[in-house]
Amino acid sequence: MAHLLLFLLGSFQVTLAEEPVTNFESDKVRALLAYLAVEADQPHRRDSLVGLLWPDWPDRAARTNLRNALANLRGVISDRDATPPFLLITRETIQFNTASDAEVDVRAFAKLLEPTASPQQAIRQLEEAVALYRGNFLEGFYLKGSAAFEDWCSLMRERLQRQALTAFGRLAGYYQQRGEY
């Protein structure tokens, strides 16, 4: 089974079976993958994805663009060969499969920031979380003509940055208390 890794904290990077994935047809395909991976808790209607990525296009052309982007995405991440697949696709919806052999740094980061009963475990988790934070969410990534996607990115960037600053602050306080400067 091919292991898929998505790095969205810092610059956009994807690896499949430890090999870099670089043959995305366009930034819209990258944006589609990033959005689905981060917002994996629910299926997304194709109409919503079209509005997110091709808001100013005629409906028919935008739907064709989504079909083409999805075909390219499935090809570059070998979705058809993955068991279970990375994407759950129906005629109406698309969802990133959290049960697949995939890891998303943003999702791992959020999980590591969840409260734990043990103070020592909390510190270890904070250390792991800040190690994952390689930079701002989708740093340097811009999607021309997709204001809704850019708005979503901006909100995610701000939220994740606040969480990282809080984690850094908690770690600094912990080490300062221990005299480990």
Sine and cosine of phi, psi and omega as CSV:
sin_phi,cos_phi,sin_psi,cos_psi,sin_omega,cos_omega
0.00,0.00,0.73,-0.69,-0.01,-1.00
-0.99,0.12,0.79,-0.61,-0.02,-1.00
-1.00,0.01,0.82,-0.57,0.00,-1.00
-0.98,-0.20,0.79,-0.61,0.06,-1.00
-0.86,-0.50,0.77,-0.64,0.05,-1.00
-0.89,-0.45,0.85,-0.53,0.06,-1.00
-0.94,-0.33,0.94,-0.34,-0.04,-1.00
-0.91,-0.42,-0.19,0.98,0.09,-1.00
-1.00,0.04,0.92,-0.39,-0.20,-0.98
0.99,-0.12,-0.49,-0.87,-0.01,-1.00
-0.97,0.23,0.45,-0.89,-0.02,-1.00
-0.92,0.39,0.84,-0.54,0.07,-1.00
-0.59,-0.81,0.62,-0.78,0.05,-1.00
-0.72,-0.69,0.68,-0.73,0.14,-0.99
-0.80,-0.61,0.53,-0.85,0.06,-1.00
-0.76,-0.65,0.86,-0.51,-0.06,-1.00
0.80,0.60,0.68,0.73,0.04,-1.00
0.92,0.39,0.20,0.98,0.06,-1.00
-0.95,-0.32,0.69,-0.73,0.02,-1.00
-0.88,0.47,0.65,-0.76,0.08,-1.00
-0.98,-0.22,0.91,-0.43,-0.08,-1.00
-0.79,-0.62,-0.09,1.00,-0.11,-0.99
-1.00,-0.04,0.65,0.76,0.13,-0.99
-0.95,0.33,0.67,-0.74,-0.03,-1.00
-0.91,0.42,-0.53,0.85,-0.07,-1.00
-0.29,-0.96,0.16,-0.99,0.09,-1.00
-0.92,0.40,-0.43,0.90,0.03,-1.00
-0.91,0.42,-0.58,0.81,0.04,-1.00
-0.93,0.37,-0.68,0.74,0.06,-1.00
-0.88,0.48,-0.69,0.73,0.00,-1.00
-0.89,0.45,-0.66,0.75,0.03,-1.00
-0.87,0.50,-0.73,0.68,0.01,-1.00
-0.89,0.46,-0.72,0.69,-0.01,-1.00
-0.87,0.50,-0.74,0.68,-0.03,-1.00
-0.88,0.47,-0.75,0.67,-0.02,-1.00
-0.89,0.45,-0.64,0.77,-0.04,-1.00
-0.93,0.38,-0.64,0.77,-0.02,-1.00
-0.98,0.22,-0.63,0.78,-0.04,-1.00
-0.99,-0.16,0.73,0.69,-0.14,-0.99
-0.99,0.15,-0.06,1.00,-0.07,-1.00
-0.95,0.31,-0.18,0.98,-0.02,-1.00
-0.48,-0.88,0.41,-0.91,0.10,-0.99
-0.95,0.30,0.51,-0.86,-0.02,-1.00
-0.91,-0.42,0.78,-0.62,0.01,-1.00
-0.91,0.42,0.63,-0.78,0.00,-1.00
-0.86,0.52,-0.60,0.80,0.03,-1.00
-0.87,0.50,-0.64,0.77,0.01,-1.00
-0.92,0.40,-0.66,0.75,0.00,-1.00
-0.92,0.40,-0.62,0.79,0.06,-1.00
-0.88,0.47,-0.71,0.71,0.02,-1.00
-0.91,0.42,-0.53,0.85,0.00,-1.00
-0.95,0.31,-0.66,0.75,-0.14,-0.99
-0.98,-0.22,-0.47,0.88,-0.01,-1.00
-0.75,-0.67,0.86,0.51,-0.14,-0.99
-0.91,0.41,-0.50,0.87,-0.09,-1.00
-0.99,-0.17,0.12,0.99,-0.02,-1.00
-1.00,0.00,0.48,-0.88,0.14,-0.99
-0.86,0.50,0.54,-0.84,-0.12,-0.99
-0.79,0.62,-0.75,0.66,-0.06,-1.00
-0.89,0.45,-0.70,0.71,0.01,-1.00
-0.91,0.41,-0.63,0.77,0.01,-1.00
-0.91,0.42,-0.65,0.76,0.04,-1.00
-0.90,0.43,-0.63,0.77,0.06,-1.00
-0.89,0.45,-0.67,0.74,0.05,-1.00
-0.87,0.50,-0.67,0.74,0.02,-1.00
-0.90,0.44,-0.70,0.71,0.03,-1.00
-0.86,0.51,-0.70,0.71,0.01,-1.00
-0.91,0.40,-0.67,0.74,0.03,-1.00
-0.89,0.46,-0.67,0.74,0.00,-1.00
-0.90,0.43,-0.65,0.76,0.04,-1.00
-0.89,0.46,-0.70,0.71,0.04,-1.00
-0.89,0.45,-0.71,0.71,0.00,-1.00
-0.86,0.50,-0.75,0.67,-0.01,-1.00
-0.87,0.49,-0.58,0.81,0.02,-1.00
-0.93,0.36,-0.73,0.68,-0.09,-1.00
-0.95,0.32,-0.46,0.89,0.04,-1.00
-0.99,-0.17,0.13,0.99,0.01,-1.00
0.80,0.60,0.71,0.70,-0.05,-1.00
-0.88,0.47,-0.61,0.79,-0.04,-1.00
-0.92,0.38,-0.41,0.91,0.00,-1.00
-1.00,-0.03,-0.24,0.97,-0.07,-1.00
-0.98,0.19,0.66,-0.75,0.06,-1.00
-0.77,-0.63,0.93,-0.37,-0.13,0.99
-0.95,0.33,0.30,-0.95,-0.02,-1.00
-0.91,0.41,0.39,-0.92,0.03,-1.00
-0.97,0.25,-0.44,0.90,-0.04,-1.00
-0.86,-0.51,0.68,-0.74,0.10,-1.00
-0.97,-0.23,0.91,-0.41,-0.16,-0.99
-0.84,-0.54,0.77,-0.64,0.16,-0.99
-0.83,-0.56,0.02,-1.00,0.02,-1.00
-0.89,0.45,-0.46,0.89,-0.09,-1.00
-0.95,-0.30,-0.42,0.91,-0.14,-0.99
-0.72,-0.70,0.32,-0.95,0.11,-0.99
-0.67,-0.74,0.68,-0.74,0.01,-1.00
-0.58,-0.82,0.62,-0.78,0.12,-0.99
-0.96,0.27,0.74,-0.67,-0.08,-1.00
-1.00,0.06,0.96,-0.28,-0.02,-1.00
-0.95,0.31,-0.21,0.98,0.05,-1.00
-1.00,0.01,-0.01,1.00,0.00,-1.00
-0.98,0.17,0.10,-0.99,0.01,-1.00
-1.00,0.10,0.91,0.41,-0.05,-1.00
-0.69,-0.73,0.54,-0.84,0.10,-0.99
-0.80,-0.60,0.67,-0.74,0.02,-1.00
-0.84,-0.54,0.86,-0.52,-0.09,-1.00
-0.85,0.53,-0.59,0.81,0.00,-1.00
-0.90,0.44,-0.67,0.75,0.00,-1.00
-0.94,0.35,-0.65,0.76,0.04,-1.00
-0.90,0.43,-0.67,0.75,0.03,-1.00
-0.84,0.54,-0.76,0.65,-0.01,-1.00
-0.88,0.47,-0.66,0.75,0.00,-1.00
-0.90,0.43,-0.62,0.78,0.01,-1.00
-0.93,0.38,-0.37,0.93,0.00,-1.00
-1.00,0.04,-0.05,1.00,0.03,-1.00
-0.93,0.37,0.58,-0.82,-0.02,-1.00
-0.87,0.48,0.53,-0.85,0.06,-1.00
-0.73,-0.68,0.41,-0.91,-0.06,-1.00
-0.95,0.30,-0.55,0.83,-0.08,-1.00
-1.00,-0.03,0.81,-0.59,0.04,-1.00
-0.87,0.50,-0.63,0.78,0.01,-1.00
-0.91,0.41,-0.66,0.75,0.04,-1.00
-0.90,0.44,-0.63,0.78,0.02,-1.00
-0.88,0.48,-0.67,0.75,0.01,-1.00
-0.92,0.40,-0.69,0.72,0.04,-1.00
-0.86,0.51,-0.68,0.74,0.01,-1.00
-0.91,0.42,-0.65,0.76,0.05,-1.00
-0.89,0.46,-0.66,0.75,0.03,-1.00
-0.89,0.46,-0.67,0.74,0.04,-1.00
-0.91,0.42,-0.66,0.75,-0.02,-1.00
-0.89,0.46,-0.74,0.67,-0.04,-1.00
-0.93,0.36,-0.46,0.89,0.08,-1.00
-0.92,0.38,-0.53,0.85,0.04,-1.00
-0.95,0.30,-0.44,0.90,-0.08,-1.00
-0.98,0.20,1.00,0.04,-0.06,-1.00
-1.00,0.08,-0.10,0.99,-0.03,-1.00
0.39,-0.92,-0.05,-1.00,0.00,-1.00
-0.89,0.46,0.46,-0.89,0.01,-1.00
-0.82,0.57,0.81,-0.59,0.00,-1.00
0.74,0.68,0.74,0.68,-0.03,-1.00
-0.83,0.55,0.79,-0.62,0.03,-1.00
0.98,0.20,0.05,1.00,-0.02,-1.00
-0.99,-0.11,0.80,-0.60,0.02,-1.00
-0.69,-0.72,0.71,-0.71,-0.02,-1.00
-0.91,-0.41,0.99,-0.16,-0.03,-1.00
-0.87,0.49,0.71,-0.70,0.08,-1.00
0.98,0.18,0.23,0.97,0.00,-1.00
-0.75,-0.66,0.96,0.29,-0.05,-1.00
-0.86,0.50,-0.61,0.79,-0.01,-1.00
-0.90,0.43,-0.65,0.76,0.05,-1.00
-0.91,0.41,-0.68,0.73,0.02,-1.00
-0.89,0.46,-0.62,0.78,0.07,-1.00
-0.89,0.46,-0.70,0.71,0.02,-1.00
-0.87,0.49,-0.71,0.70,0.02,-1.00
-0.86,0.52,-0.70,0.71,-0.03,-1.00
-0.88,0.47,-0.70,0.71,0.03,-1.00
-0.90,0.44,-0.69,0.72,0.03,-1.00
-0.89,0.46,-0.70,0.72,-0.02,-1.00
-0.85,0.52,-0.74,0.67,-0.01,-1.00
-0.90,0.44,-0.71,0.71,-0.02,-1.00
-0.89,0.46,-0.73,0.68,-0.02,-1.00
-0.92,0.39,-0.59,0.81,0.03,-1.00
-0.91,0.42,-0.68,0.73,0.06,-1.00
-0.87,0.49,-0.69,0.72,0.00,-1.00
-0.89,0.45,-0.65,0.76,0.02,-1.00
-0.91,0.42,-0.69,0.72,0.01,-1.00
-0.88,0.47,-0.64,0.77,0.05,-1.00
-0.90,0.44,-0.69,0.72,0.01,-1.00
-0.90,0.44,-0.70,0.71,0.05,-1.00
-0.87,0.49,-0.67,0.74,0.01,-1.00
-0.89,0.45,-0.68,0.73,0.02,-1.00
-0.90,0.43,-0.67,0.74,0.03,-1.00
-0.90,0.43,-0.69,0.72,0.01,-1.00
-0.87,0.49,-0.69,0.73,0.04,-1.00
-0.88,0.47,-0.67,0.74,0.02,-1.00
-0.88,0.48,-0.75,0.66,-0.03,-1.00
-0.94,0.33,-0.53,0.85,0.05,-1.00
-0.91,0.41,-0.69,0.72,0.05,-1.00
-0.85,0.53,-0.59,0.81,-0.02,-1.00
-1.00,0.09,-0.10,1.00,-0.02,-1.00
0.96,0.27,0.36,0.93,0.00,-1.00
-0.98,-0.22,1.00,0.08,-0.08,-1.00
-0.99,0.10,0.00,0.00,0.00,0.00
